[in-house]
């Protein structure tokens, strides 16, 4: 099992802000592909060309990284500011 936390606009897709998923292993790319399979809203929010960050166990990843059973994942959407 992995725990995923969603932030920003992604919380509109998962209003609880967090969920636990069964996980038999894979990478951050595998996780994003799995989430995109949920439908058009997820595909739009997690488009490959969008800039967002993924953290595994509170460490930001800058490339595809392995996710192990028991990891905590945070998906951070693009941030705008002035």
Secondary structure, DSSP 8 states (H G I E B T S, - for coil): -EEEEE-GGGGGTSTTSEEEE----EEHHHHHHHHHTT-HHHHHHT-TTS--EEEETTEEESS--EE-TT-EEEEE------
